[in-house]
């Protein structure tokens, strides 16, 4: 019986070392060497201080800032440890209340809500952590942000255009604007 268990124990020990120690160590070293910024959270720094991540949205609700998508994480918005959608279907009254609340917040901040509002300004995403909005959602907010900052709307639009990213590799996804980087640019801060 002992002769039968010995090969099993040896195989288990070898596989445990390979899959539990060697493989994770090799992948960690590879990630740090090749994708250093990404594996460390794609942190955004200003003057050596971390102000956020390029991959996780942040709460902006002051009129002088562009607002991102609603966060579905609770109790705190953009809580990366609680990522997940709201699971509210299109006929759920709670979703309608959420949309009405965001429209009211946009209106209270001085946004002209008489025009059609881009969906990504009034709904949350599947992850609840989106750091980006569509160019249409950014353009929708230009007048409010320009007024709050005493800037010409054309100057604010130029900043939006500069921070608008196209499709990944020219084919994947949709054009997008990173809200944190855009707001930092408006504050005259260079992110690294």
C-alpha positions in Angstrom: 0.0 0.0 0.0 2.9 2.4 0.9 4.3 1.8 -2.6 1.1 3.0 -4.2 0.8 6.2 -2.1 4.4 7.3 -2.6 4.1 8.3 -6.3 0.8 10.1 -5.5 2.4 12.1 -2.7 5.4 13.0 -4.9 3.2 14.1 -7.8 1.1 16.1 -5.5 4.1 17.8 -3.9 5.7 18.6 -7.3 2.4 20.0 -8.7 1.9 22.0 -5.6 5.3 23.6 -5.9 5.0 24.2 -9.7 1.4 25.6 -9.6 1.5 27.2 -6.2 5.0 28.8 -6.2 6.9 28.6 -9.5 4.1 29.6 -11.8 2.8 32.6 -9.7 6.4 33.8 -9.3 7.1 33.6 -13.0 3.9 35.4 -13.9 4.4 38.1 -11.3 8.0 38.7 -12.5 6.8 38.7 -16.2 3.9 41.2 -15.4 6.2 43.5 -13.4 8.8 43.5 -16.2 6.5 43.8 -19.2 3.3 45.4 -17.9 4.5 47.2 -14.8 2.0 50.1 -14.8 -1.0 47.8 -15.5 -0.2 45.2 -12.8 0.2 47.9 -10.3 -3.3 49.3 -10.9 -2.7 51.9 -13.6 -2.3 54.5 -10.9 -2.6 58.2 -11.9 -0.1 60.5 -10.1 0.1 64.2 -9.9 3.2 65.7 -8.4 4.2 62.3 -7.0 0.9 61.8 -5.3 -1.6 59.1 -6.3 -4.9 60.7 -7.2 -6.7 57.7 -8.7 -6.6 54.9 -11.2 -7.1 55.1 -15.0 -9.1 51.8 -14.7 -11.6 52.6 -11.9 -13.9 55.6 -11.9 -14.2 58.2 -9.2 -17.1 60.2 -7.8 -17.3 63.7 -9.3 -20.4 65.7 -8.6 -19.3 69.4 -8.5 -20.6 71.5 -11.4 -17.0 72.4 -12.6 -16.1 68.8 -13.2 -17.2 66.3 -15.8 -19.3 63.5 -14.3 -18.7 59.8 -15.0 -21.2 57.0 -15.2 -23.2 56.2 -12.2 -21.7 53.6 -9.9 -23.8 50.5 -9.0 -21.5 49.6 -6.1 -22.9 50.2 -2.6 -22.8 51.5 -0.1 -19.9 53.6 -1.5 -19.7 54.6 -5.2 -16.8 53.2 -7.2 -15.9 50.6 -4.6 -13.7 48.2 -6.4 -14.1 45.5 -3.8 -17.9 45.5 -4.5 -17.9 45.5 -8.3 -21.1 44.5 -9.9 -24.1 45.8 -11.8 -27.3 46.8 -10.2 -29.2 44.0 -11.9 -32.2 46.3 -12.4 -34.2 45.4 -15.5 -35.7 48.0 -17.8 -39.1 47.6 -16.3 -37.9 47.9 -12.7 -39.2 51.1 -11.0 -35.9 51.4 -9.1 -34.0 51.9 -12.4 -36.5 54.6 -13.4 -36.0 56.3 -10.0 -32.2 56.1 -10.5 -32.4 57.7 -13.9 -34.8 60.4 -12.7 -32.5 61.1 -9.8 -29.5 61.6 -12.1 -31.5 63.8 -14.4 -32.5 65.9 -11.4 -28.8 66.2 -10.3 -27.8 67.2 -13.8 -30.5 69.9 -13.9 -29.6 71.1 -10.4 -26.0 71.5 -11.5 -27.0 73.7 -14.4 -27.0 71.3 -17.2 -29.6 71.9 -20.0 -31.7 68.7 -19.8 -34.0 69.7 -22.7 -31.8 67.8 -25.1 -31.6 64.0 -25.2 -29.3 62.8 -22.5 -26.7 60.2 -23.4 -27.6 56.9 -21.6 -24.2 56.6 -20.0 -24.8 59.7 -17.9 -28.0 58.3 -16.3 -27.3 54.6 -16.0 -24.7 52.5 -14.4 -22.6 49.8 -16.2 -22.2 46.1 -15.5 -19.1 46.7 -13.4 -20.3 49.9 -11.7 -16.6 51.1 -12.0 -16.4 52.7 -15.4 -13.7 55.4 -15.5 -14.8 56.6 -19.0 -17.7 58.2 -20.7 -18.7 58.5 -24.3 -17.7 61.6 -26.3 -21.4 62.4 -26.5 -21.7 62.3 -22.7 -18.7 64.6 -22.4 -20.1 67.0 -25.1 -23.4 67.1 -23.2 -21.6 68.5 -20.2 -19.3 71.0 -21.9 -21.7 74.0 -21.4 -22.1 73.3 -17.7 -18.4 72.8 -17.0 -17.5 75.9 -19.1 -20.0 78.1 -17.2 -18.8 76.8 -13.8 -15.2 77.5 -14.7 -15.8 80.8 -16.5 -14.3 79.3 -19.7 -15.4 79.5 -23.3 -17.3 76.3 -24.3 -15.0 75.9 -27.3 -11.9 75.9 -25.0 -13.5 73.2 -22.9 -14.4 71.2 -26.0 -10.8 71.4 -27.2 -9.7 69.7 -23.9 -12.4 67.0 -24.3 -11.2 66.4 -27.9 -7.6 66.1 -26.7 -8.6 63.5 -24.1 -10.9 61.5 -26.4 -9.5 58.1 -27.2 -10.5 56.2 -30.3 -11.3 52.5 -30.7 -8.7 50.0 -29.4 -6.5 49.1 -32.3 -8.9 51.0 -34.5 -11.6 48.3 -34.3 -12.5 47.3 -30.8 -14.9 49.1 -28.5 -16.1 52.7 -28.8 -14.5 56.1 -28.6 -14.2 57.2 -24.9 -13.0 59.9 -22.6 -11.3 59.1 -19.2 -13.1 61.3 -16.7 -10.3 61.6 -14.2 -7.7 62.6 -16.8 -10.1 65.1 -18.3 -10.8 66.7 -15.0 -7.1 66.8 -14.0 -6.4 68.6 -17.4 -9.2 71.1 -16.6 -7.5 71.8 -13.2 -4.2 72.3 -15.1 -2.6 69.3 -13.5 -0.5 66.9 -15.5 -1.1 63.2 -14.7 1.7 60.7 -14.9 
